[in-house]
Amino acid sequence: MTETMRAVEITKPGAPDVLQLTTRPIPEPGHGQVVIKVAYAGVNRPDALQRAGAYAPPLDASDLPGLEASGEIVALGAGVSEWSVGDKVCALLPGGGYAEYVATPAAHCLPVPDGMGLKEAACLPETFFTVWSNVFTRGGLKAGEIFLVHGGSSGIGTTAIQLAHAFGARVFATAGSDDKCAACLDLGAERAINYRDEDFVEILRAAGGANLILDMVGGDYIPCNIKALADDGRLVQIAFLQGPKVELNFAQMMTRRLTLTGSTLRPQSVAAKSAIAQDLREAVWPLLSSGKVAPVMDSEFPLAEAAAAHARMESSGHIGKIVLKVA
Ligand SMILES: NC(=O)c1ccc[n+]([C@@H]2O[C@H](COP(=O)([O-])OP(=O)(O)OC[C@H]3O[C@@H](n4cnc5c(N)ncnc54)[C@H](OP(=O)(O)O)[C@@H]3O)[C@@H](O)[C@H]2O)c1
């Protein structure tokens, strides 16, 4: 290995052009970690929030952006026995994915699913860990239940639609254009709602109410979500694209026995994320290896053009995942 690597850093909080190529030392694997030579790095909305100064990385994480990557393991830290140098993996990262090398806990790596390329594999970890832990573990989605996901064409949304459909739920999705709605239907949604033309509350109430809603919008959507829930329904909040503050009458939570919850992945413990990885390997990786579920790919940019990748994401013109080619 050479001692330094190319990476993209956030030079200061701001617009996409604050992302600049730089040179950094190649990370060393800590106890229980591996170092991956990165082939591709997935781009996620939290990277854009971090770049804008709205989502600080945990204190012990790399300041470089990038929460997921694929590539080849090139170094093993003490105590790592489950992987070997040369293994091809995709991995959830504490940060640092926009770089030629990255260190991450060995237990946050997963094998590249059979028949899948490294480009597609790089786009799995962040949304699959998030959707699995919020929709199935926290939200307890069951076969036959009505599931509503907002932002259905997002990286998170395209994953949530496919997994909920694969596990037998009835999927409703909202999105901001007819093209995006068509993509949601292709992925297994029984109803896609263009929120610019239609009222998702009316549509869900007419269907009997949502048993589970996965929401990233927040703001005015919060009281609407509560109206759209069936009795005993659950609302899982994973982001607040329209803000976290709203005036809310909690009486319905009590009278209709609703559950309001949420989580964010990044600050969780290594052990908690390892448990999610284990669940995914058992329950979801066979679906990826069989091709029943696959990441929806929007576009690829070279590492040096990370700023253009962020601009594409923030335009919200994309459907599915944006990826950086690193090697
Ligand atoms: N809690 C967690 O652990 C966790 C983990 C990963 C991601 N997230 C969050 O999940 C969300 C999706 O992430 P992603 O990487 O999949 O992002 P993404 O692909 O960029 O999707 C976000 C989508 O949200 C919609 N949107 C954007 N701005 C909006 C606004 N102001 N109001 C309403 N809708 C808006 C857009 O679709 P339309 O055109 O259809 O509006 C956009 O495509 C992000 O908010 C991210 O921060 C949370």
The ligand as an SDF file (V2000), in Angstrom:
LIG
                    3D

 48 52  0  0  0  0  0  0  0  0999 V2000
  -32.8850    7.8050   10.2400 N   0  0  0  0  0  0  0  0  0  0  0  0
  -31.9250    7.2220    9.5540 C   0  0  0  0  0  0  0  0  0  0  0  0
  -31.1830    6.4080   10.0860 O   0  0  0  0  0  0  0  0  0  0  0  0
  -31.7320    7.5650    8.1130 C   0  0  0  0  0  0  0  0  0  0  0  0
  -30.8070    6.8420    7.3410 C   0  0  0  0  0  0  0  0  0  0  0  0
  -30.6810    7.1600    5.9830 C   0  0  0  0  0  0  0  0  0  0  0  0
  -31.4570    8.1860    5.4320 C   0  0  0  0  0  0  0  0  0  0  0  0
  -32.3020    8.8740    6.2400 N   0  0  0  0  0  0  0  0  0  0  0  0
  -33.1360    9.9520    5.6790 C   0  0  0  0  0  0  0  0  0  0  0  0
  -34.0370    9.3910    4.7750 O   0  0  0  0  0  0  0  0  0  0  0  0
  -34.3310   10.3350    3.7540 C   0  0  0  0  0  0  0  0  0  0  0  0
  -34.1050    9.6880    2.4070 C   0  0  0  0  0  0  0  0  0  0  0  0
  -32.7140    9.4670    2.2390 O   0  0  0  0  0  0  0  0  0  0  0  0
  -32.1780    9.0750    0.7870 P   0  0  0  0  0  0  0  0  0  0  0  0
  -30.7020    8.9750    0.8900 O   0  0  0  0  0  0  0  0  0  0  0  0
  -32.9760    7.9500    0.2880 O   0  0  0  0  0  0  0  0  0  0  0  0
  -32.5240   10.4490    0.0410 O   0  0  0  0  0  0  0  0  0  0  0  0
  -32.9900   10.8020   -1.4380 P   0  0  0  0  0  0  0  0  0  0  0  0
  -32.7870    9.6450   -2.3570 O   0  0  0  0  0  0  0  0  0  0  0  0
  -32.3400   12.0840   -1.7470 O   0  0  0  0  0  0  0  0  0  0  0  0
  -34.5570   11.0190   -1.3110 O   0  0  0  0  0  0  0  0  0  0  0  0
  -35.1790   12.0830   -0.6730 C   0  0  0  0  0  0  0  0  0  0  0  0
  -36.5210   12.3050   -1.3850 C   0  0  0  0  0  0  0  0  0  0  0  0
  -37.3190   13.1010   -0.5340 O   0  0  0  0  0  0  0  0  0  0  0  0
  -38.0890   13.9810   -1.3030 C   0  0  0  0  0  0  0  0  0  0  0  0
  -37.8120   15.3270   -0.7740 N   0  0  0  0  0  0  0  0  0  0  0  0
  -36.6890   16.0250   -0.8580 C   0  0  0  0  0  0  0  0  0  0  0  0
  -36.8000   17.1950   -0.2220 N   0  0  0  0  0  0  0  0  0  0  0  0
  -38.0410   17.2300    0.2750 C   0  0  0  0  0  0  0  0  0  0  0  0
  -38.7680   18.1660    1.0240 C   0  0  0  0  0  0  0  0  0  0  0  0
  -38.2610   19.3270    1.4390 N   0  0  0  0  0  0  0  0  0  0  0  0
  -40.0140   17.8440    1.3740 N   0  0  0  0  0  0  0  0  0  0  0  0
  -40.5630   16.6850    0.9860 C   0  0  0  0  0  0  0  0  0  0  0  0
  -39.9220   15.7490    0.2700 N   0  0  0  0  0  0  0  0  0  0  0  0
  -38.6680   16.0240   -0.0880 C   0  0  0  0  0  0  0  0  0  0  0  0
  -37.6850   13.8530   -2.7530 C   0  0  0  0  0  0  0  0  0  0  0  0
  -38.6420   13.0840   -3.4450 O   0  0  0  0  0  0  0  0  0  0  0  0
  -39.9880   13.7490   -4.0900 P   0  0  0  0  0  0  0  0  0  0  0  0
  -39.5960   14.3940   -5.3830 O   0  0  0  0  0  0  0  0  0  0  0  0
  -40.8850   12.5890   -4.2650 O   0  0  0  0  0  0  0  0  0  0  0  0
  -40.4840   14.7620   -3.1210 O   0  0  0  0  0  0  0  0  0  0  0  0
  -36.3900   13.0780   -2.6660 C   0  0  0  0  0  0  0  0  0  0  0  0
  -36.1920   12.2310   -3.7420 O   0  0  0  0  0  0  0  0  0  0  0  0
  -33.4170   11.5370    3.9930 C   0  0  0  0  0  0  0  0  0  0  0  0
  -34.1590   12.5270    4.6410 O   0  0  0  0  0  0  0  0  0  0  0  0
  -32.3430   10.9930    4.8920 C   0  0  0  0  0  0  0  0  0  0  0  0
  -31.7760   11.9750    5.7060 O   0  0  0  0  0  0  0  0  0  0  0  0
  -32.4760    8.5800    7.5450 C   0  0  0  0  0  0  0  0  0  0  0  0
  1  2  1  0
  2  3  2  0
  2  4  1  0
  4  5  1  0
  4 48  2  0
  5  6  2  0
  6  7  1  0
  7  8  2  0
  8  9  1  0
  8 48  1  0
  9 10  1  0
  9 46  1  0
 10 11  1  0
 11 12  1  0
 11 44  1  0
 12 13  1  0
 13 14  1  0
 14 15  2  0
 14 16  1  0
 14 17  1  0
 17 18  1  0
 18 19  2  0
 18 20  1  0
 18 21  1  0
 21 22  1  0
 22 23  1  0
 23 24  1  0
 23 42  1  0
 24 25  1  0
 25 26  1  0
 25 36  1  0
 26 27  1  0
 26 35  1  0
 27 28  2  0
 28 29  1  0
 29 30  1  0
 29 35  2  0
 30 31  1  0
 30 32  2  0
 32 33  1  0
 33 34  2  0
 34 35  1  0
 36 37  1  0
 36 42  1  0
 37 38  1  0
 38 39  2  0
 38 40  1  0
 38 41  1  0
 42 43  1  0
 44 45  1  0
 44 46  1  0
 46 47  1  0
M  CHG  2   8   1  16  -1
M  END
$$$$
